[in-house]
Amino acid sequence: MVDGETLQDDLRQRTRSFTSRISEDEVFGLGRDLARELVRAHAESPARHPGIDPAAIPILEGRPSLQGSRPDGDAGEDLFLLGALLNALAAGTPAEVAWRLDGPPPFQASTIARRYVLAALASPNPAARFSSAKDALDALESALATTAPPGAAWGLHRGDPGRRGFREAKPGAARFEPVWESPVGATVASPVVAGNLVLTFTTDGRLLFLDRGTGRRLHEMPLASAVESSPAVSERLVLIGTDDGDIVAVDLVDGSQRYRVKLGQMVRSSPIPFGARALVGVIEGKGVGALVAFDRDTGRVAWKRKLGPVFSSPALAPGKVVVGSDDGSLYAFEPEAGGPAWSLRLSGKVRATPALTEELAVVGDFGGRVTAVRLADGSVAWTRELGEAVYSSAAIAPGLCVVGCHDGTLRGLDLATGEPRFEARTRGPVVASPVAVGDRLFVGSTDGDAYLLDASGNVLQRTQAAEGGIQSSPAVDGDLLFFGSSRGLHAVALRP
């Protein structure tokens, strides 16, 4: 950009008198510069609402400068005008008056973040636009930078390959407060967190990409008739099991489907990446299932081991993958080739996901027993009879394991011995799995309440999230927790 020119002069040169488009990066770079100008104008007293006409925008110090103010202007209209300009430049067509009623045609930008920003800025619904020029600037800067997959803060069901459901945190949280709620519909699968994205599935089979900070719906795609499997993030891929029996891989950055492979009649287990492969449990028919290893990038099956139906999600330890089955056993295999390591018969169906420490696998079963198994050889370290079926997966905190039971209780057991440490009661079966965040425990119940407890089982807070109940296990990112309910997805923050 050359000082003394107008933005229209600059665009004419870059587009060869508007016979070609400017690049997508240039569109978003210009949007960022103009949004910065809007932030500056809105911060003045009184606030300015400049026009966004390229012919009237001068270039000063190598950047567009928004001058003057429109009579009776407002911030929402400023953002719409900015969005109309950017959408017109991206599509290579002039903005139309009809966009005020219908919005601009969707532009297939290279990333989910960029598509969302263009749509939100020029939305005909003022409530769907950004709340301020600063929010729009932040979104434009993020979209401009988002070309590589974000790191995953909680990219797997239960948070890590050992499925422990634990995160270190500052001690002493006394309460939690709501940050946002996204009423997307019933959600049973546990969400995952990657960068500024929260990913979750609704029970009717829609994959949702939500903004971590606000809960805004950035992208949605229907993938199956129903989904209860929690997604898994592996570099640029999101791996999903469906009730149609498929494994689906979706690109985390642009939202495209990379492949779909049928592995059985139903996949409720959550996949777990292992190098260039991933492992998942499947249901193949009445009384029949398997643990399957498949190529992460293509979905091609590498090996399969026949078991009973597998609802349990596999957990990884060095040299072993551990998974439960409806045949009432816990199994360990060598993950590279699928060779059997050991198996152990328990007291009922094993639908909980085993939680692994360095030495133990801890899992509950439908017979009402929690068992700690030595990873080295599959021998029993301890058992604890709880008397009620356990679907909930254990959370492993220092010296403590915690499980939910169908009688509505949350049970804390000594990790080394299995001796009872506490029993806390909710008002409905606990099928969601708790998480341990430092010295605090958080879990939802089918009574619709979310609970915060200390490590002694004292309930510090109980707050209703959804009358229809909570079955989704939380994801943790810093002091934020995300969980699904019969209403949708919720974000809460732990506070001192």
ABEGO torsion letter per residue (X at the ends): XBBGBBAAAAAAAAAGGGABBBBAAAAAAAAAAAAAAAAAAAABOBBBBBBBBAAABBBBGGBBBBBEBBBGBBAAAAAAAAAAAAAAAAAGBBBBAAAAAAEBBBBBBABAAAAAAAAAAABABAAABBABAAAAAAAAAAAAABABBBBBABABBGGBAAGAGBBBBBBGBABBBBABBBBAEBBABBBBBBEABBBBBBAAGBBBBBBAAAGBBABBBBABABBABBBBBBEABBBBBBAAGBBBBBBAAAGBBABBBBABABBABBBBBBEABBBBBBBAEBGBBBBBBBBAAAGBBABBBBBBBBABBBBBBBGBBBBBBAAGBBBBBBAAAGBBABBBBBABBBABBBBBBAABBBBBBAAGBBBBBBAAAGBBABBBBAGBBBABBBBBBBGBBBBBBAAGBBBBBBAAAGBBABBBBBABBBABBBBBBEABBBBBBAAGBBBBBBAAGBBABBBBABAAEBABBBBBBEABBBBBBAAEBBBBBBBX
